[in-house]
């Protein structure tokens, strides 16, 4: 009788262990799936946000965005980017003066200026810094912030004005200005998918 009880107990414990393991594996599978879905959802939800609330952007979120920015790919891994983070209110207002298309900076809590070092990668700094910019925009969206891409390069007047305002070295070229902050109001992303722009195997 005792042997039967021992055997039954062993089988029960084994069954419970198997259930726990299966449950953990199931959760891991769902978690991984959710993670992929969240990444795609984040891309599709990204939008240009131009009005921000007065709520300050936390430093840890700024740090996260910068880490995401520099996770971008670059030609031959040269990483020719430099990122200027602006939180000073006077400088934010000055940005709006010298680059009217980036006037949203004066109402932002933080503005990032993505720059390229042409001595590091003369041919590909623009493409590499564009990849950085997209990562910044996607990271901001994921952190419930709003941001907008405002061009500086290749407009010489804006490039020179930004270089002068921030004392940029000669070899550093400002590509764009990205004002950001907590959105003033809820905004919906634009539906941009167009099947007519997809060409398979030939034009």
N, C-alpha and C positions, 0 to 999 in steps of 0.2 A: 504493500500500500504506500509505504514511504517512497519507494522508487517511482511509483506512478505520480505522486505529488511533486517529487523533484523534477521529473521529466516535464510535467505540465508547467511548472514554474519556469523552467528553462525555455520552453517553447513560448510562453507568454512574454518573458523578458526579451527574447529574440524578436518577436513580432512587434513589440513596442519600439525597440531600437530601430527596426526596419522602417516603421511608420515615421519616426522622428527624422531619420536620414532622408526618406522620400520627401517629407515635408520641407526639409531644408533645401534639398535639391530643387524642389518645385518653386520655392520662394526665390532662389537664386535665378532660376530661369525667368520667372516673371519680372524680377528686378532688372535683369539685363534687358529684357524686352521693353520694359517701361523706360529704361534709360535711353534706348535707341529712339523710341517714339518721342520722348521729351526733346531730344536733340533736333529731330525733324520738325516738331511742333514749334520749337523756338525759332528756327530758321523761317518758317512760314509766317510766324507772328511778328517778325521784325518790321518796324515801321519808322519813318522819320518823325521825330517828335521835336517840336520847336518852342513849346511853352512849358515852363517848369514851375513847380511849387517852391515855397521858401524852405522846404525841408533840406537840411544839409545831407550831403552824400557821405556816408561813413568811410573812414580811411581804409578799413578792411575791404570794402567793395572796390575802392580805387585800386588797391593793391592786387585784388583778384583780376580786375580788368587788365591791368598792366601785364600780369603773368599770362593771361589768355592772349593778349596782343603779341607777345614775344614767342608764343607757341606756333606762330605762323610759319609756313614754309618759305624758304628763300633760295635763290639760285646758288648752287654750290655751297649752300649753308653759310653764306657770307654775312647774313644778318646786318644789312646796312642801315637799319633804322635807329632813330633817336626819338624819344617821346618827351615833349614838354608838357608838364601838368601845371595848369594855371588855376589858382583859387583866389588870388588877390583881386578884390572887387574893382580897384582902379584899373588894373591890367585888363580885366574882363570887359570893362567899359571901353577901354582904349582899343581893344580888338575890334569891337563893334564899329568904331570910328574909322579905322584903317581898312577894314574889310566889311563893308555893309552887308554883303551876302551872308556873313557870319554874325549878324547883329543879335542873334539869339543868345550870344555869349554873355551879354550884359545881364540877362535874367537867369543865367545858369548858375549852378553851385560849383561846378568845375568844368573846365574846358581843356581838352587835350589837343595838342598840335603834333601831328605825325610828320617827322622830318626824315630825310634820307641823306646819307653821307656818300656823295658821288665818288669819293676817293676809295671807298671800300668796294663799291660795285657801280662802276660808271654806266654800264649797259642796262642793269636790271633793278636799280634802286627803286624806280617807280612801281614796277610790278610787285616787288617785295613789300613795299610800304602800303600798297593797296590791299595786300593780303592781311597785313597788320590792322589796317583800318576796318576791314570787314569783321575781323575777330573782336575788335573793340565794340563794334555795333551789336554783334551777337551776344557778347558777354553782358553788355548793358541791358539788353532785352531780358536775358536770363535772370538778371538781378533786380528786375522790376523797375529799371531806370529807362529813361527815354534819351535818345541822342540823334544827332543829324550830321551828315557829312557835308562840309562846306569847302569848296575848292579854293586853293591858293595858287598852286602851280597848275598851269604854266603861265599865269598872268604876272609878268615881271613887276608891275607896280605893287601888287599885293605881296609878292615874294620879298621884294626889297623892304617894304614897310614892316612886315613881320620880322625879318632879319634885323632891322634896325631897332624895333621895339624890344626885342629880347636878346640883343647882342649876339646873334648867332654867328659862328665862324663862317668864313667864306665857303668852305666845302660842304656846309650843311644847308640843305634846301627844304623849306617847309612845303609839304605836299598838300595838306589840308588842315582845317580847323574843325574840331568835333565838340560843340557844346553839349552838355548832358546834365541830367538831374532827374528828380522824381517828376513824372508827368503831371501837369496841371489838371488834366482831365483825361478820361479814358478815350483812347483812339483805336480805331480798327485798322488792321493792315490792308493794303491794297491787293487785289487779286491780279497777279501779273502773268500767270501762266498762259501761254499762247501756243497751241499745238502747231500753228502755221509756221512758227519759228524753229521747229524741229525738223532736221533733215537726216535721213537714215541712209548710209552708204553712198549717197550721191545727193547733189543739190536738187 
